[in-house]
């Protein structure tokens, strides 16, 4: 394995771009043409149910921006950084393989299923494809997981933005800029390019000017919010984004944020190309068998749940059956929006891994090991002492030791790379704060889309009891369901009772990914796709098995010995609910495989059994 150590970061970038390009050109097109048989003659929900609020046919480039911004939350940034504890190789392999064969396929088939089911949620799809009982359980499971996910994402965002006036200011100004862009694109024809240029200019001006503006004491105090204030502001923003017309705030803001996200990653890639740093973290560390200070479990199976978004993510199913299918203009755009956005997210994850792994191992562990246990860790591993961490602490102006969670080590890694570019040494603090703000924008764009999708979910579930809630234009129903859902995760954030739910994110998120693949495989079997259905069935069954394995270890070896009974209960609940869904799906697979094709569906395709449309 020695030849894999001291690898140049540029090599990883070149390999990833090559693999992703080949995957899109061949495997993505294969899924589109052979497995899903996408056809632009089919009317999409955005066209069929156009209402100017939720169902809005959207330019594919704008929709790509929204979809990518919504799915690319903290996962592709934090997960790979935490997984660096095992060495760079496990994370790099899982990102490349998982993204191509798992995540990209997942996002395409789930988006396809929702489009064919008129933009409905994954729970409704499960109800129609498998059975009402399974669909009901799936609905509760997805809502449960979504609340945990949004609470966890919000807590990560709060930790990045509190008492950070410049970062908060830059995030806040994206909202009025987005409204301006939304109004332009809504009321001026062929204005996407103009709105994009204007939004980009205003965003750059805000980022650059914000740093100087925050030097004013009054402005600095205005945007120096404490944790409680941000804990209220984030759910409030989520509520507004979920009730306002989708074209006014959510889509243009996500589109605008995409410039910042992709632009930053391109800048980071250019920085790597210019300085071509060496990967300091070894290919495999001594913690692959477990016992590490960042992740307690072994690399197998924990690598598959630590790196969720960036390889495969169930949260994507929430977006792909929520906002995105209601804005897709043509069916063939599923390839570009679904598979394409997933590959870009995979590249983001790989860049985050590279940024963390270019730090000296001692510096990485000094940041990610809790202060109270660092001395004991250093005594057991004397070779892993910090090298440059004191230098960066002085340059940035804050104490970096023990700032766990992944966000800070990623920001320091990015600042470390930019710092090596000529004449950039004096901008270390600027790059660090920019990276923190960059991560916060990633998280918020998932919160706004996730809250809106949660409102859709809750409306559907309440509609089964009170039919009036099924009317998507009924304003009281929109406001009530939005308030209930936002309060559910907002309360958890404000009270801080679930401040340690982040470890649950990996388990619940990957179970949801398996659910999306397995439910949609049922649809493919019904549509008589034969062996092509294996493209989604194999990664679905694999993710189900590997996540149950990781969940069992997490509960029995980590949660229960530490008397973390609440976390153990939440983990077990998520696994039991999903197990019920999986059993229902497998029974349906068996039943469908016994039926001969005798019917033609509404799209002119042979099916094994018609379901209610």
ChimeraX attribute file (.defattr): number of C-alpha atoms within 10 A of each C-alpha:
attribute: neighborCount
match mode: 1-to-1
recipient: residues
	/A:1	7
	/A:2	9
	/A:3	7
	/A:4	13
	/A:5	17
	/A:6	15
	/A:7	18
	/A:8	17
	/A:9	22
	/A:10	21
	/A:11	12
	/A:12	16
	/A:13	18
	/A:14	11
	/A:15	11
	/A:16	21
	/A:17	16
	/A:18	11
	/A:19	15
	/A:20	22
	/A:21	14
	/A:22	13
	/A:23	20
	/A:24	19
	/A:25	10
	/A:26	10
	/A:27	18
	/A:28	24
	/A:29	17
	/A:30	16
	/A:31	23
	/A:32	23
	/A:33	14
	/A:34	11
	/A:35	20
	/A:36	21
	/A:37	15
	/A:38	18
	/A:39	14
	/A:40	11
	/A:41	10
	/A:42	14
	/A:43	18
	/A:44	25
	/A:45	25
	/A:46	24
	/A:47	17
	/A:48	13
	/A:49	16
	/A:50	15
	/A:51	14
	/A:52	13
	/A:53	15
	/A:54	25
	/A:55	24
	/A:56	24
	/A:57	23
	/A:58	19
	/A:59	16
	/A:60	17
	/A:61	14
	/A:62	20
	/A:63	25
	/A:64	24
	/A:65	23
	/A:66	30
	/A:67	28
	/A:68	30
	/A:69	30
	/A:70	31
	/A:71	31
	/A:72	31
	/A:73	24
	/A:74	27
	/A:75	25
	/A:76	29
	/A:77	29
	/A:78	26
	/A:79	26
	/A:80	35
	/A:81	33
	/A:82	25
	/A:83	26
	/A:84	30
	/A:85	28
	/A:86	25
	/A:87	24
	/A:88	28
	/A:89	19
	/A:90	20
	/A:91	27
	/A:92	25
	/A:93	14
	/A:94	21
	/A:95	32
	/A:96	24
	/A:97	16
	/A:98	22
	/A:99	28
	/A:100	25
	/A:101	19
	/A:102	26
	/A:103	31
	/A:104	29
	/A:105	26
	/A:106	34
	/A:107	32
	/A:108	27
	/A:109	30
	/A:110	31
	/A:111	32
	/A:112	26
	/A:113	25
	/A:114	25
	/A:115	27
	/A:116	20
	/A:117	20
	/A:118	20
	/A:119	27
	/A:120	22
	/A:121	30
	/A:122	30
	/A:123	28
	/A:124	24
	/A:125	27
	/A:126	28
	/A:127	21
	/A:128	18
	/A:129	24
	/A:130	23
	/A:131	17
	/A:132	15
	/A:133	14
	/A:134	23
	/A:135	22
	/A:136	17
	/A:137	19
	/A:138	27
	/A:139	24
	/A:140	18
	/A:141	23
	/A:142	29
	/A:143	21
	/A:144	18
	/A:145	25
	/A:146	26
	/A:147	21
	/A:148	24
	/A:149	24
	/A:150	29
	/A:151	28
	/A:152	25
	/A:153	24
	/A:154	28
	/A:155	25
	/A:156	21
	/A:157	25
	/A:158	23
	/A:159	17
	/A:160	21
	/A:161	25
	/A:162	19
	/A:163	18
	/A:164	19
	/A:165	22
	/A:166	27
	/A:167	27
	/A:168	23
	/A:169	23
	/A:170	24
	/A:171	20
	/A:172	14
	/A:173	15
	/A:174	21
	/A:175	20
	/A:176	12
	/A:177	21
	/A:178	26
	/A:179	19
	/A:180	18
	/A:181	27
	/A:182	24
	/A:183	15
	/A:184	18
	/A:185	20
	/A:186	15
	/A:187	9
	/A:188	12
	/A:189	8
	/A:190	12
	/A:191	13
	/A:192	18
	/A:193	10
	/A:194	14
	/A:195	22
	/A:196	20
	/A:197	13
	/A:198	14
	/A:199	24
	/A:200	17
	/A:201	12
	/A:202	15
	/A:203	22
	/A:204	14
	/A:205	12
	/A:206	20
	/A:207	20
	/A:208	15
	/A:209	13
	/A:210	20
	/A:211	19
	/A:212	10
	/A:213	16
	/A:214	20
	/A:215	13
	/A:216	11
	/A:217	9
	/A:218	11
	/A:219	15
	/A:220	19
	/A:221	13
	/A:222	12
	/A:223	19
	/A:224	21
	/A:225	19
	/A:226	13
	/A:227	17
	/A:228	14
	/A:229	13
	/A:230	23
	/A:231	23
	/A:232	14
	/A:233	14
	/A:234	21
	/A:235	27
	/A:236	16
	/A:237	16
	/A:238	26
	/A:239	25
	/A:240	19
	/A:241	24
	/A:242	29
	/A:243	21
	/A:244	15
	/A:245	18
	/A:246	21
	/A:247	23
	/A:248	21
	/A:249	26
	/A:250	28
	/A:251	31
	/A:252	29
	/A:253	27
	/A:254	30
	/A:255	28
	/A:256	26
	/A:257	29
	/A:258	24
	/A:259	18
	/A:260	20
	/A:261	20
	/A:262	18
	/A:263	12
	/A:264	17
	/A:265	20
	/A:266	14
	/A:267	14
	/A:268	21
	/A:269	21
	/A:270	14
	/A:271	19
	/A:272	25
	/A:273	15
	/A:274	15
	/A:275	16
	/A:276	16
	/A:277	22
	/A:278	18
	/A:279	26
	/A:280	21
	/A:281	25
	/A:282	22
	/A:283	22
	/A:284	19
	/A:285	16
	/A:286	12
	/A:287	18
	/A:288	20
	/A:289	13
	/A:290	16
	/A:291	12
	/A:292	18
	/A:293	18
	/A:294	22
	/A:295	20
	/A:296	16
	/A:297	21
	/A:298	17
	/A:299	22
	/A:300	15
	/A:301	17
	/A:302	24
	/A:303	25
	/A:304	25
	/A:305	29
	/A:306	25
	/A:307	28
	/A:308	30
	/A:309	32
	/A:310	32
	/A:311	32
	/A:312	34
	/A:313	33
	/A:314	28
	/A:315	30
	/A:316	29
	/A:317	27
	/A:318	30
	/A:319	27
	/A:320	34
	/A:321	30
	/A:322	26
	/A:323	28
	/A:324	31
	/A:325	33
	/A:326	27
	/A:327	28
	/A:328	28
	/A:329	21
	/A:330	22
	/A:331	22
	/A:332	19
	/A:333	22
	/A:334	27
	/A:335	25
	/A:336	19
	/A:337	25
	/A:338	27
	/A:339	27
	/A:340	23
	/A:341	22
	/A:342	32
	/A:343	27
	/A:344	19
	/A:345	28
	/A:346	31
	/A:347	25
	/A:348	26
	/A:349	31
	/A:350	27
	/A:351	28
	/A:352	28
	/A:353	29
	/A:354	33
	/A:355	28
	/A:356	35
	/A:357	28
	/A:358	23
	/A:359	26
	/A:360	21
	/A:361	23
	/A:362	21
	/A:363	23
	/A:364	32
	/A:365	26
	/A:366	27
	/A:367	24
	/A:368	25
	/A:369	21
	/A:370	18
	/A:371	15
	/A:372	9
	/A:373	11
	/A:374	19
	/A:375	14
	/A:376	11
	/A:377	19
	/A:378	17
	/A:379	11
	/A:380	10
	/A:381	11
	/A:382	12
	/A:383	10
	/A:384	17
	/A:385	19
	/A:386	18
	/A:387	14
	/A:388	14
	/A:389	21
	/A:390	15
	/A:391	10
	/A:392	19
	/A:393	15
	/A:394	12
	/A:395	16
	/A:396	19
	/A:397	10
	/A:398	11
	/A:399	13
	/A:400	20
	/A:401	21
	/A:402	17
	/A:403	16
	/A:404	20
	/A:405	20
	/A:406	24
	/A:407	27
	/A:408	27
	/A:409	28
	/A:410	29
	/A:411	23
	/A:412	30
	/A:413	27
	/A:414	30
	/A:415	26
	/A:416	22
	/A:417	25
	/A:418	24
	/A:419	21
	/A:420	17
	/A:421	13
	/A:422	9
	/A:423	9
	/A:424	14
	/A:425	15
	/A:426	10
	/A:427	14
	/A:428	21
	/A:429	20
	/A:430	15
	/A:431	23
	/A:432	25
	/A:433	22
	/A:434	22
	/A:435	23
	/A:436	23
	/A:437	24
	/A:438	21
	/A:439	25
	/A:440	26
	/A:441	28
	/A:442	27
	/A:443	27
	/A:444	26
	/A:445	28
	/A:446	29
	/A:447	28
	/A:448	26
	/A:449	28
	/A:450	27
	/A:451	26
	/A:452	30
	/A:453	25
	/A:454	27
	/A:455	27
	/A:456	26
	/A:457	27
	/A:458	23
	/A:459	24
	/A:460	23
	/A:461	21
	/A:462	16
	/A:463	15
	/A:464	11
	/A:465	10
	/A:466	12
	/A:467	12
	/A:468	15
	/A:469	23
	/A:470	19
	/A:471	13
	/A:472	15
	/A:473	13
	/A:474	11
	/A:475	11
	/A:476	11
	/A:477	21
	/A:478	22
	/A:479	15
	/A:480	15
	/A:481	25
	/A:482	26
	/A:483	20
	/A:484	15
	/A:485	25
	/A:486	26
	/A:487	17
	/A:488	17
	/A:489	22
	/A:490	25
	/A:491	16
	/A:492	20
	/A:493	27
	/A:494	22
	/A:495	11
	/A:496	15
	/A:497	10
	/A:498	18
	/A:499	15
	/A:500	13
	/A:501	20
	/A:502	17
	/A:503	15
	/A:504	22
	/A:505	25
	/A:506	27
	/A:507	28
	/A:508	32
	/A:509	27
	/A:510	27
	/A:511	31
	/A:512	30
	/A:513	27
	/A:514	32
	/A:515	29
	/A:516	31
	/A:517	30
	/A:518	29
	/A:519	32
	/A:520	29
	/A:521	28
	/A:522	23
	/A:523	25
	/A:524	25
	/A:525	23
	/A:526	25
	/A:527	22
	/A:528	19
	/A:529	20
	/A:530	12
	/A:531	11
	/A:532	17
	/A:533	23
	/A:534	15
	/A:535	18
	/A:536	28
	/A:537	22
	/A:538	16
	/A:539	22
	/A:540	26
	/A:541	16
	/A:542	12
	/A:543	24
	/A:544	23
	/A:545	15
	/A:546	19
	/A:547	24
	/A:548	21
	/A:549	15
	/A:550	20
	/A:551	25
	/A:552	16
	/A:553	16
	/A:554	21
	/A:555	20
	/A:556	12
	/A:557	13
	/A:558	15
	/A:559	17
	/A:560	15
	/A:561	10
	/A:562	10
	/A:563	10
	/A:564	13
	/A:565	13
	/A:566	13
	/A:567	19
	/A:568	19
	/A:569	14
	/A:570	17
	/A:571	23
	/A:572	17
	/A:573	16
	/A:574	22
	/A:575	22
	/A:576	13
	/A:577	19
	/A:578	25
	/A:579	18
	/A:580	15
	/A:581	25
	/A:582	22
	/A:583	12
	/A:584	18
	/A:585	23
	/A:586	16
	/A:587	12
	/A:588	18
	/A:589	19
	/A:590	12
	/A:591	12
	/A:592	20
	/A:593	14
	/A:594	9
	/A:595	12
	/A:596	11
	/A:597	15
	/A:598	10
	/A:599	14
	/A:600	14
	/A:601	14
	/A:602	12
	/A:603	11
	/A:604	8
	/A:605	12
	/A:606	17
	/A:607	23
	/A:608	23
	/A:609	19
	/A:610	16
	/A:611	14
	/A:612	7
	/A:613	10
